[in-house]
Amino acid sequence: MKDTFSQMHPVVNITYFAFVISFSMFLMNPVCLIAGFLCAFFYGLYLSGSKTVKLTLMYIMPMLIMVSVVNPVFNHAGMTILTYFPWGNPLTLESILYGIAAAVLLSIVVLWFSCFNKVMTTDKFVYLFGRILPSLSLLLSMTLRFVPRFLSQFNLVRKSQRCIGHDISDGSIFRRLKNAVKIVSIMISWALENAIETADSMKSRGYGLKGRTAYSVFKFEKRDGFVLTAIFLCGMTVLYFIINQSIKFRYFPSVKGDILSINSLICYAFYIILMLLPLFINIWEDMKWKYLKSKI
């Protein structure tokens, strides 16, 4: 499906992700964690479909389980002791809940960054930072572009080596190690050669020189202004309640937090609206498009 939000001005996109990723990294309130995880998952599902489901099942869920299990083993703070480990350290309810919360928070950040990589393309990075910090914008865009290209090239090299019997799954363990070293050597050579070619290409085009102009397809329209205003309104409202500690929640030494006060409910409403804003925009555009089609 077409994502209308990703087609908006880069300033709108970067502002949105600056708010949602920042909030996701620091809010440990359980309501915010649940809402953030669901919103990030559904937006990722809209953007990438089955890829988001695969990311969640194969990477995020195992990571969530691992962090939730490992944290109580090493963190023994908390007042509510459930039992004792064989080596004598206590297992507390607070450490279990904190481990689950930390795992969910980490999962939310991963999901939002997957959406970020889908929406914030290389062209948008160069547009936003090319004139201010040309070297940094080029570095960021190359870094974001390098990972998928590296994986694609790695799969191509491995298939080629498999055809001639030099894959890491062929032969004895020593031969497998030798084949793996060869594949890594090929990939390092490819990466270095690609970096040199990119640097020479950008230098030949005069990238970063004073007075150099650049063509841009991005235009700030009226709808971008409305969406940017909504993002700032929701983001600053949530930030106000965070500063006033309206949604403060602690896990140590005991679990405590007023999650159902009037201020916290208002904050949750603005937080959820902010998180779901891209989906609201997409649903509205889909409904409008279907309505216009019905009039033809």
N, C-alpha and C positions, 0 to 999 in steps of 0.2 A: 504494500500500500504506500501511496505517496505521503510523505511527512511534510505537512505545510510548515511546521515550526522550523525545520531545518532549512527551509527556503527563505526564511526571514533574514534580516540584516545581521551580519556577524556580531555587532555590538549587542543586539538582543540575545543572541545565543550565548555569548561569553558571559554576559551579566547573569543570565539565568543559571548557568552551571556554576558560576562563582558563588551564588547564594546557596544552591541546593547541596553542592559538594561540601562547602564550609559548614553548613548546619549538620550535614550527615556525619562529619568527622568529629563533632564535639557533643552532640546531643545524646545523652544516655537515658533519657526518659523513655520508659517502655512503650508508651503510646506513640511517641515520635519514631521509635525504632520500627514498630510494626507498620505504621503508616508509610514510613520511608522505604521499607523493603518492598511493600506491595506496589507502591507508586513507581519505584525504579524498575521493578520486575515487569509491570504491565507496559510501561513506556518502552523498555527494551524489547518486549514481545512485539509491540507495534512496529518498532524499527527493524528488528532482525528476525522476528518469527522464531523458527525452530532453533536458531543459533543461540538465542537467549535461554531457551529451555535446556539445550545441551550444556551451555556454560554453567547454569544453575545446578543441574544434576551431576555433572562430571567433576566440577571444580569447587563451586561455592558450597554445596551441601557437605561434601567430605571435609572441606576446610572448616565449616561451621561446627560439625560434629567433633573434629579434632581439637579445635580451640576450646570448645565447651567441656571436653573431657580432660584436657591437659591442665587447664587453669586451676581447678580445685586441687590437683596433685601438688602444685607448687605454691599456691596461694592459700594460706591457712587463716587469714583474717576473718573476723565475723564473730558474732555473739551466739548464734544458734548452731551448736555442735550436734551433728547428726550421728556421727560415729567416729571411729579412729582407724587410720590406716595401720597395716601390720607393722610399719616402722615407727609408729607412735604419734605421728602428726594428725591433727584433727581434720575432719571433713565437715565444713560448715555450709549452711544453706546460702549464706551471703556470697561465698566464693563460687558456688554453682550458678547462682543467678547472675553474678557479674561476668562469669565466663560466657554464659549464653548471650548476655547483652553485648559484650565485646565482640563475639563472633558475628552477631547480627549486624553490628555497626560496620565491621570490616566487609561483610557481604554487601551491604548497601553501597559502600564506597566503590567496590569493584563493579557493581551493576551500573552505577552512575557514570563511572569512567568508561565503561563499554558504550553507553549512550553518547558520552562526550566524544569519543573517537569516531562515532558514526556521524554525528552532526557537524563537529568542527573539522572541516576538511583543510587540506594544505593551503588552498587558495584563501580561505578565511584567515588563517594564521598570518600569511604573508600580507594580506590586506590590513589587518589590525596592527601589526608590529613592524611591517617592512620599512616604513619611513622613520619610525622612532628608534627601533633597535634592529637594524637589518640582519646583523650576524646572529642575534638571538632568535629572531623569527625563522631564519633559515635553518638553524640548528634544531629548533622545536619541530618544524615541519618535517625535516629529514628524519628525526628520531621517531615520530609517529608513523611515518611512512616506511621506515626501515623494518620494523617488526613483521608486518604482514608480507613484505617482499622477501625477507630473509626466510620465513617459513615456507613460502611458495618455492623459492629456489632450493631450499633444503630438501623438500619433497621431490623436486625434479632431479636433483643430484642423486638422492638415494634410490630412486627408481632406475636411473641410468646405471648405477653401480650394481643394483640387483640383477639387471639383465646380463651382466658379464660375470656374475657370481661373486661379487665383492661387497655384498651387503653385510651389515652388522649382525644379521641373523644366520649367516653362512659359516660353516666350518667350526673348528675348535675355538675355545675361549681366547687363545692367543691370536688366532686368525681374525676373530671378531674384533679384538682390540686393535689390530693392525688396520682392519677395514674402517673402523670408527675414526682412527687417527687420520686416515687418508681423506675421509669425508669432511672432517673438521678442517683439515688443511685446505681442501678445495673451497670450503665456505669462507675461510679467512681470506684467501686470495681473491675470491669474488667480491667480498665486502670492501677490501682495500682498493681494488681496481674500480669498483663502482663509486667509492668516495672520491677518488682522484678524478674520474670522469665528470662527476657532478661539480666538483670544485672548478675544474677547467671550463666547464660549460657556463657556470654562473659568472666567472671572471670575464669570459669572452662577451657576455651579454651586458657587462658593466654593472652588475648587481652591487648596490651599496654606494655607488658613486654619487657625488653631490650633483643635484640637478636632474638626476635620472627620473624620467616619468614612468608610470606604470598604468596599464589598462585595468579597469575594474568593472565588473558586471553588477556590483552591489549598489543599490540605491535605497536610501532611507525613506520609506513611504509612511503614509498616515497610520496604517495598521501597525507598523513597527513602533510608532510612537505610543499607540494605545497599549500594546503588549508590554513595552518597556516600562510604562507607567504602572501597569498592573504588577509587574515583577517587583519594582521598587516599593510599591505600596505594601504588598504582602511580605516582602523580605524585611523591610524596615519595621513593620509591625511585629513580626516574629522576633527580630533583634531587640526591640523595645522590651518585650516580655522576658526575653532571656536575660537582659541586663537587670531587670527588676526581680529576677529569680522566681518568676511565676511558675515555671515548669522545672524547677530544680528537683533533682532526684538523686539520692545517694544509696550506695550499696553497703558501705562500711561506716561504723562498726555494726550497724543494723540497717535493714531496708526501710527507708523513710522517704516520703514525698507525697504532697497533696496533688494528686493527678486529676481530681474532679472539681477543682475550684472554678469559679466563674472566669477568672483571668486565664487559667490554663485551658479551659474549653475554647475561649476566644482564640487563644494562640494556636491550638490544634487546628481550628477551622482555617485560619490563614495559612498555616503550615501545609495542610493538605491541599488547599487551593493552589498554593505555589507549586507543590510537587506535581499536581495533575494538570497544570496549565497547558503544557504541550498537547496532552490528550484532549482537553477541552477544545483547543483550537482545531485539532484534526477532526474531531467529531462534528464541530460546527461547520467546517468546510465540506465535509462529506455530506452532511444533511443539506447544505446549500446547493451543492453540486447535483444531488439527486432531485432536489426541487426544481432546479433549472432544466434538468433533463426531462422531467415530467411535463414541462410547459412547451417543449418542442413539438 
